[in-house]
């Protein structure tokens, strides 16, 4: 329940979460691990649901969107998605993608985060038998531009003998002995 701010009552409000990138499953909007926002005013707390976009949200739909890389949370405009009540305290529960920090050694995970219905947390043992690998940090804009420029210089068609040799060796580098 990270406090993301207080509503101004204006349409299209945007807030930035403290810890990004944000884990979400856009194709399964109702997935329990997706972000959730709680609006607290004087009365009962109101729960807002994540949506991939607000295009099909009505004026009273308590929906919001999240940009996973920038961790930007956006609310509706009163036509597509409701506007949070003026002065409401907005809290967000979400999961952060770890990037390279998520590459955790074997045996380091030992805490159950999500309880299982009908099963006592004390009856469950949690551990990671294998190390987590493959997590990478978000690509910087400079890295992306350099990669894009390099891809423009890559040949994708074979015209000369050198082109055929280059593309064949690139397609199967460890399997081709001679081109």
N, C-alpha and C positions, 0 to 999 in steps of 0.2 A: 504493500500500500504506500507507494511513493507519492508524496504530495507534488502534483505538477503545476498547481496554481489555483487561482480563484477566477471564476467566470466573470467576464465584463458584461455579459448579456448581448454582445455583438455577434453578428453572423460570421461564420467561417473562422472561428477562433483556432489558433494553432499554438501548441505547446511542445517543448522538446524534453524528452525523457533524459535522465542523467546518465544512464548506462545503455549504450547501443553497441552494436546492432541488435535489433530485437528479433527474437524467434517468433515466427508465426506460420500458420498454414493457411494461405489465402484461399485455396480451393476447398477447404473444409472450415468455413467461417464459424461453425458452432463447436469446433474442437476446444476442449476444456483447457488446453495449454495456451490458447491465444490470449492476447491482452484483454483485460477487463477494467473498466473504469467505474468507480463509485462516486456519485455526486452526493455531497452532504450539505444540506441546508439546515433548517431548524427541525424538520420532520424526519420521517423515515428515510434512510438512504436509498437512492435510486441507482440501479445497476444499468450501465450502458454496455452494449455489445459491439464487438469488432465486426466490421464489414470490409471487404476488399475495396469497395467504392460505395458512394452514397447515391448513385443514380437511381436505384429502385427504392430508396428509403423515402417514406412519406414525411410530412411535416411534424408528426408526433413520434416518429421512430427514434428511439434513444440509441443511435448508432454513431460510430466514429471510425476513422481510418487511421492506419499507422504506416508510415514509410519506414520499412525495416532498417535500411542502411543509415539514414539520418536520425532515426528515432523521433520523427515528427508526428505528433498526434493532431488530427484535424477533426473538427466538428462541423455539423451542417449549417445551413443558412436559413432554416425555417421553411424551406420548400423541399429540399432534399436533405432530410435529417433535421432533428430538433436542435435548438440552441440551448445550451445549458443555462439554468436559471442564474440571473445576476447575483453575484456575491457567493455563489455556491463554491464550496471547497471541493476540488477534483483530485481524486487519488487513483493511481493506476497500479495494477498488479500485472507483471509481465515477466517474461524470461529473456535473458540476455544470451546472445550467441557468443561463445568464448573466443573464437578465432584461434590463434596459436596458443592462447592461454588455456584453451579447452583440451589440449593434448596432455591428458593427465596420466601419470604412471599407474601401472597395475597395483591394485590394492588400496588406492587412495580414496575411493568413493566408498563411504560406509554409513551414510545417512539416508533414510527414506524421506523424500520430500512430499510426494503425493500419497496420502493414505489410501488404502484399498477398502472399499465398502465391506463391512462385516468382518474384517480381519484386524486384529489388534496389532498396532505398530510394534509392540514388544515381541510379537511372535514371528516377525519377519527379519531375516538377516540380509543385509545389503553389502555387496562388494563387487568391484570390477576385477574380473579374473585377468583381463588383458588390458594393456595400455590403450588409451584413446589416441588415435592418430588422424592425420588428414586435415586438421583445423588450420586455416590460414587467415591472416588478417585482411581487412578490407583493402582493396587496391586503391592507391592514391591516384589523383587525377593526372599527375605527371606520368606515372607508370602506364596508365590507360592510354594516354596520348601517344607515348613512345611505342606501345604495342600496336596501336592502330596504324601509325605511320609505317612500322615495320611490315605489317600485313599488306599494305598497299604495294610494297616493293617485292613481295613474294610472287614468283611465277605460279600460275594455276593452269596454264595451257602449255602443251609441249609443241614447239615449232621446230627447234633445232635439235641436233643430237645431244647437246649439252642439257637442254631442257628435259629430254626424256630421261637422261641419266640422273639429273637432280631430283626429279619427281619420283622416280622409281626408288632411289635410295632413301628418300624421305618417307615414302609410304611404308617401307618395311626395312628399317635400318639394320636390324640384327639378323635378318633372314636372307638378304640378297648379297651374294658374294661378287657378282660381276654383272654389269649392265652393258 
